[in-house]
Amino acid sequence: MLCIGGDFNARIGKEGKRYEESEEKERWRNSRDKEVNREGKELLSLIEDRGWEVGNGNLRGDERGEFTYTGGRGDSVIDYVIVNQGAWDRIEKLTVGKRVESDHQPLEVEVRGEFRRETGRAQEGIKDIVQWNEESIEKYKKKEREITIEGKKVEEMWKSLKAGIEECIVRKRIRVRRKKIGEKDWWDAECKRREKQVKKAYSRWREKKEEKGRYQLLRREFRELCRRKEEERKEKLEEEVRNCRTETQIWKIINKERKRVILSQENINMGEWKNYFQLLLEGNEKDNREVAEKRNLDGDQEEELRDDEIEKQIKKDEKEESGRSR
């Protein structure tokens, strides 16, 4: 079974007819786009050489050969579903959907048959994470005093220590909501309502009940609304980052945007473990932000610091040498 769908940027008009063996005759494709261009001729030649079929205008659900592109350059059919005989026999329906945020409309195919739904990480909604707050730190402090290391060999002692730490770590189970494909953080009720209006206008235009101008106007307004919402969301995020006082706060925002669980057990790196245990042991390492700033000095600044330090050290040595000679 072979089914290829997408934007071919080719116009084939009503070409791509199918030969019906039962009726022993050729059946013409229907299409609202009557034009054939150079790319379309090349596509038709490729399809014919391989014995494939064009689904648009040939299958139930798209009997008229609906426009798949409705942009500023006009309306056309340049998105296709192309199949071999195996797929043709299993396709129940082909419809041109409604997508107002794009100039290209989706092609929706219903296929007959049994399919196995994949399960696994993509379907998971529950996750265990390490509790990383003051309360869990206090609990860890109490439990870690009870850790006993057993074994004589280094490997045995390490396994014993690791098992003890694992028992002390406080975990909790959370429900993780994964973003859907195409989901946007700035999308709200107003966007949803305006999208519904545009889709309704698009349907009425396709059914020839309304002029295309109204649909185009509503779509422009809808896109401007989405652009403004996205800009506002971006500005809000930038403001949050500017108000951050520590590197940790910045990373919290970044991880929140990535929809990742912060400090989950499998993602803890050695640096985070180091900082964590320093906090447990009440260490007094310098502020991470100051360290990061020092690390981020460019090469020229580092050279200046080295030269300055060298010069100070030379003067100090000369002074000490002068004192000893006296």
N, C-alpha and C positions, 0 to 999 in steps of 0.2 A: 504494500500500500504506500503510495507516494502522494503527498498533498503539500504543495508549495503555495504560500500566500505572502503578499507584500506589495510594496510600491515598485513597479517595474519602469515607471516613467515612460511608458509606451502607450500609444493610442492605436487600437486595432479596429475601431468602428464596429461594424456588424460581422466582420470576418471571424474565423475560428468556428465555422459551422461543424456540426456533428452529423456523421452518417449513421442513420438508424437502420440496422440490419433487418429488424422485424418488418419495417415498412419499405425496405429497399429503396430508400430515398434520402437525400440530404436535407437536414433541417437547419434553417438559418438561425444565427444568434440574434437575439434582440439586444439593443443598446441605445441609450439616450444620447450617446456620443457617436456621431456618424463619421468622424474624421479618422483617417489612417495616416500616421507619420512614418518617418524612416525607421525609428526605433521599433515601431509597431510591426513593420514588415519583417525586421530581423527576428523579433519575438515569435511571430507566426511561423517563420521558417524553422526556428528551433523546435517549436511545439510539434509541427508536422513531422519533422525528422525523427522525433522520439516517440511518436504515437500518443502524445498526451492530449488532454482536453482542457478547454477553458470553461470554468464553472460559471462565471458571470454571464447572465442572460441565457444560460442553458439549463439551469437547475431550478427546482421548485423553490419559491421564496424570492427569487430575483428574476422573475419572468420578463420584466421590462428592461433589465440591464441598467440599474440605477446608477446615477453619478456617484463616483467614489471620491472625487476631489472637488471642493467648492471653495476656491480661493480667489484672490484678487485678479488672477489672470483668466478667470472664467471657470466654467464647469466642464469636467471631463471624466472619463473612466481610464485611470492609469494604475489602479490597484486591482490585482486579480488573484483568484484562487485557481491554480493549475494542478491537475491531477492525472494519474494514470488510470488504467481500466479498473484495477483493484480498488482504488479509492472511489472511483465513480459509482461502482455498484453498492458501496456502503454509505454514501452521503445521502442523508434524508432531506436536508434543507440548507440553502445558502441565503443569507440575508445581509443587506448593507445596513449596518447599525447607525447610531447617531452619536457623534462626538463633536461637541461645539467648541472645545478648547483647541482643536486641531483642524487644519484644512482637509486632512485625509479622514475618511470615515472608516470605521472598523468593518472587517468582513467576518461574519459569524457563521460557522459551519457546524451543523449537527451530523454526527457520524453514528451509524448503527453498529452495535457490537458490544462486547464485554471488555471493560477496562478495569485494571487494578489500581486503586488509589495508593500512592506511595505514602508511607507513614515514617515518622522519624523526627529528626531535629526540627524540620519546618513545621510539624504539627504540635510540638511541645508548647505547653502553656504554663507549666510549673517548673520552678528552678530553686535549688538550694544555694544560698549565698552565705558568706561569712559575715556575721554581725560585727560591724566596725564602729563602735561608739564607746562612750565612757563607761556605760554600764557593763558592756561585754568585756572591756579591759579589766575592770575590777573583778569580774567573775574569773577571768583568766588568771589574774594575780593570785587569787585564792587557790585555784586548782593546780597551778604550776608548782606550788610548794610541795604538792603531794606526788609529783612525778618521781619515779624511781627508775634508774637506768640499770638494766640487767644485761648480762653477757660479758664475755671476756674479750672477744674479738671486736675490732673497730666496727665491722659491718653489723654485728649483733647489737652493739651498743647504740649505733645510729638508728637501727630499726626500732629499738625500744624507746629511744628519745622521740622519734617521729610519731610513734603510736601514742605516746603520752601527750604530745602537743596536739595531736588530732582530737584526743578526748577532751582537751581543755578548751579548744576553739568553740565559740558559741555560733551556732548557725540558725538560720530561719528559712522557711519555705515561702517563696513569693510567687505570684502569678505574673508572668511576663507577657505583655501585649506587644506583638510584633506588627510592624507597619505593613499595610497592604501595598501592593504594587501601585505606584502612582499617587499614594496618599500624601497630602500636604498639610503641614502644621498650621498654616494660616487659613485653611479652608473653614468657613463658618456657615451659619444658617443663611446669611444674606447671599453668599456665593451659591449655595444650593438652590435657593429660591430663584435667583437670576438664571442659573443654568437651566432650570426647568422651563422658564419662559422662552429661552432661546431654542431649546429642543422642540417645544410646541410650535414655535414659528417655523422651524426647519421642517417639521412634519407637514405642516399646512402648505408650505411651498412645494414640497415633493409631491403632494397630492393635488397641486395646482389650484389650491383654494385661496392662496394669498401670494402677493408679489414678493419677489426675492429681496427687494429693497428693505422691507421691514426686518427680515431675518438678518441681513447684513448689518443693519443699524444696531439691532439688539446684540449681535455677536461682538461688534466693536466695543459697545458699552460693557459687556460682560468681560471681555479681555482686559479692558482698562481697569475694571474693578479688581480683577485677579492680580494685575501688575501692581496696583496700589497696595493691596493687602500683603503681597509678598515683600514689597519695599518696607512697609511698616513693620513686618515681622523681622526683617533683616536689621532695621534700625534699632528695634527693641533688643535684639540679641547683642548688637555691637555696644549698646549702652550698658548692658549687664556685664559684658567683658571689661569695659572701661572702669566700671565701679568695683571690680575685683581688687583685693588687696594682697592676695597670695596666689602663688602658682597652683595650689590645691583647688582654690575656688574656680580658677580658669578651667582646670581639667574636669571639674564637676559639670560645668556648663557644656564643655565639648562632649563628654560622655553622655550627657542627657540628650544632646542633639543627635548623637549616634544611636540613641535608644539602646545603649548597652548597660548592663548591670555593673555598677562600679565595685571594684574589689571583690569580684566573685573568685572563688578559690582557685579555679584553673587559670585565671588571668593574673595572679599575683606574681610580680617579678621580684628579683633579688633586692632591688632598691627599695621596693615597698615593704618587703619583709624587714629590711634593715631599719627603716624609719619606724615601723611598727614596734619592734622590740626595743628600740631606743626609747620610745614613749613609755613602754611597759617598765623599763628599768630606770625611768626618770632621767634620761640622758639630757645633756644640754648642748647638743650640736647647734651650730649657728643656723640662723634662719635660712630655709631652703631658697627663698627668693634672692637673698644676698649671694648665695653660692651660685645660683643660676646666672645672676647678673655678671659675676666674675667669669664664669665659663663662656659667656656670650661676648666677651670682649674680642674685638677683631684683632688680626695679626699686628697691625700698626700700633695699637694701644698696648699690646703685650710687649712689643719691642721697646716702647717708651718706658714701660714700667721696669723692664729688665735693665735698661741703660741707667735709669735713675737709681735703682737699687745698687747697681755696680759702682756708680759714682759715689754714693754715700758710703759704701763699704770701703772703697779706696781711701777716702778722706779719714774714715775712722782708723784704718790701719796706719796711715801716715801719722796721725795724732798720737796713737799708741807707741809707734816706733820713736817718735820725737821725745816722748816722755821717758822711755827707757834709756835713750842715749844721754839724757841729762843726768 
